Amino acid sequence: MGVLSAYISPEGQSKAPEENMPIDLSQQEKDIVTGLLEKELEDIRSEFHHTQGHGYKDTLKERELLVRGLLAKIKV
């Protein structure tokens, strides 16, 4: 079973390694986290289309970018 080692800052941003949090995940754990993040993307998209407030839409866009960034890091 492979192990994923990722560095994820609390803000979802790439930073120097000493400012990141290392996480070692088994393949099964990686699959679960990937599924959860993909579900979150679906929820964000649905909520975005049902929301009329521009401020909240901006918040959802930021959240979507963070979730997509996490997915990209996990799928490496």
matplotlib code that plots the C-alpha trace (Angstrom):
import matplotlib.pyplot as plt

x = [0.0, 1.4, 1.7, 1.0, 3.0, 1.6, 2.1, -1.0, -1.1, -4.3, -5.1, -4.6, -1.6, 1.9, 4.4, 7.9, 7.9, 8.4, 5.1, 3.1, 1.6, 2.8, 0.2, 0.9, -2.1, -2.6, -4.1, -7.5, -7.3, -6.4, -9.4, -11.7, -10.4, -10.6, -14.2, -15.1, -13.4, -15.2, -18.5, -17.7, -17.1, -20.6, -22.1, -20.4, -21.5, -25.1, -25.1, -23.5, -26.4, -29.0, -27.4, -28.2, -25.9, -22.7, -20.7, -21.5, -20.9, -17.4, -16.9, -18.0, -15.6, -12.8, -13.8, -14.0, -10.5, -9.2, -10.9, -9.6, -6.1, -6.4, -7.6, -4.7, -2.3, -3.9, -4.0, -0.3]
y = [0.0, 3.4, 6.3, 9.9, 12.6, 16.0, 19.5, 21.4, 24.8, 25.8, 28.3, 25.7, 27.7, 26.5, 27.7, 26.8, 23.2, 24.4, 26.3, 23.3, 20.3, 16.9, 14.2, 10.6, 8.8, 5.2, 4.7, 3.8, 7.1, 9.0, 7.6, 8.6, 12.1, 12.5, 11.3, 13.8, 16.7, 15.8, 15.7, 19.1, 20.5, 19.2, 20.8, 24.1, 24.2, 23.4, 26.1, 28.6, 28.2, 28.6, 31.7, 35.2, 37.2, 38.3, 38.3, 34.7, 33.7, 35.1, 33.1, 30.0, 30.7, 31.0, 27.7, 26.0, 27.1, 25.8, 22.4, 22.1, 22.9, 20.2, 17.7, 18.5, 17.9, 14.7, 13.3, 13.7]
z = [0.0, -1.0, 1.4, 0.3, 2.0, 1.5, 2.9, 3.5, 5.2, 7.1, 4.3, 1.6, 0.3, -0.7, 1.8, 2.9, 4.3, 7.9, 7.7, 6.4, 8.1, 6.8, 6.4, 5.6, 4.2, 3.0, -0.4, 1.3, 3.3, 0.2, -1.6, 1.3, 1.4, -2.3, -2.3, 0.5, -1.3, -4.6, -2.7, -1.2, -4.7, -5.8, -2.7, -3.4, -7.0, -6.0, -3.2, -5.6, -8.1, -5.4, -3.8, -4.8, -2.5, -4.3, -1.1, -0.3, -3.9, -3.6, -0.4, -2.2, -5.1, -2.7, -1.0, -4.3, -5.2, -1.9, -2.3, -5.9, -4.6, -1.9, -4.5, -6.7, -3.8, -2.8, -6.4, -6.9]

ax = plt.figure().add_subplot(projection="3d")
ax.plot(x, y, z, "-o")
ax.set_aspect("equal")
plt.show()
